[in-house]
Amino acid sequence: MTPRVLIGCRPVPDDYFGPVPGCDETAAKTNELGGKILLAPLAIEKVGRMAILADPQGAVFAVIGPEGQ
């Protein structure tokens, strides 16, 4: 497993990406429940929208949702 490195974020291994129906909504809910948004939702052309988040205990994970949100 090779971690992906993003500037300003800890490495996120490929298997930490989870599909969600709405990336923006998931990021907002994570923040509301005490987690952190490490990389705000952004569009990735021809792929969808993604964000890197952390739960209240600091576990980092990433979500990816469909385009057009």
Backbone torsions as a table, in degrees:
resi	resn	phi	psi	omega
1	MET	NA	123.9	179.4
2	THR	-105.5	121.7	179.3
3	PRO	-71.8	148.2	173.0
4	ARG	-90.5	138.4	-178.5
5	VAL	-112.6	125.7	175.8
6	LEU	-118.8	140.4	-179.1
7	ILE	-58.7	126.8	177.9
8	GLY	85.7	-1.1	-179.4
9	CYS	-125.3	153.8	172.3
10	ARG	-70.0	156.3	177.9
11	PRO	-58.7	142.8	177.9
12	VAL	-121.9	110.5	178.9
13	PRO	-61.9	153.1	-177.6
14	ASP	-55.0	-34.7	-176.4
15	ASP	-80.2	5.2	176.6
16	TYR	-93.0	0.6	178.1
17	PHE	-86.7	129.0	178.5
18	GLY	-125.2	138.9	178.3
19	PRO	-75.6	139.5	176.9
20	VAL	-135.9	154.6	178.8
21	PRO	-72.3	-23.9	-179.8
22	GLY	-147.7	106.1	-177.5
23	CYS	-62.7	-46.1	-178.1
24	ASP	-63.6	-43.0	179.4
25	GLU	-65.3	-39.7	179.3
26	THR	-64.8	-42.0	178.2
27	ALA	-63.2	-44.0	179.5
28	ALA	-62.9	-42.0	-179.9
29	LYS	-67.0	-39.0	177.3
30	THR	-59.0	-46.5	178.9
31	ASN	-62.2	-44.0	-179.8
32	GLU	-60.8	-34.4	-177.6
33	LEU	-90.4	10.1	174.7
34	GLY	101.0	1.1	176.6
35	GLY	-84.4	-173.2	-178.8
36	LYS	-128.7	148.0	173.1
37	ILE	-97.4	110.0	-178.9
38	LEU	-86.1	-33.9	174.8
39	LEU	-138.3	112.1	-177.2
40	ALA	-59.0	152.9	179.2
41	PRO	-51.9	135.4	179.0
42	LEU	-142.8	155.5	-178.9
43	ALA	-86.2	137.2	173.4
44	ILE	-118.6	113.7	-174.0
45	GLU	-51.5	131.3	177.1
46	LYS	65.2	10.8	179.2
47	VAL	-120.7	-54.6	-177.3
48	GLY	148.5	-152.2	177.4
49	ARG	-116.5	143.0	179.6
50	MET	-136.0	159.7	175.4
51	ALA	-149.9	153.2	173.6
52	ILE	-113.3	127.5	-172.7
53	LEU	-128.1	167.1	173.7
54	ALA	-135.4	139.3	176.6
55	ASP	-77.9	173.4	-176.5
56	PRO	-58.7	-23.2	178.4
57	GLN	-88.7	-4.9	176.7
58	GLY	99.8	1.2	177.5
59	ALA	-69.3	128.0	-176.4
60	VAL	-93.1	137.9	175.6
61	PHE	-150.2	162.2	179.9
62	ALA	-125.0	149.6	177.5
63	VAL	-125.1	151.1	177.2
64	ILE	-138.4	135.3	-178.5
65	GLY	-129.2	175.2	-178.0
66	PRO	-68.2	159.2	175.3
67	GLU	-68.2	164.0	172.4
68	GLY	83.9	21.9	177.1
69	GLN	-82.9	NA	NA
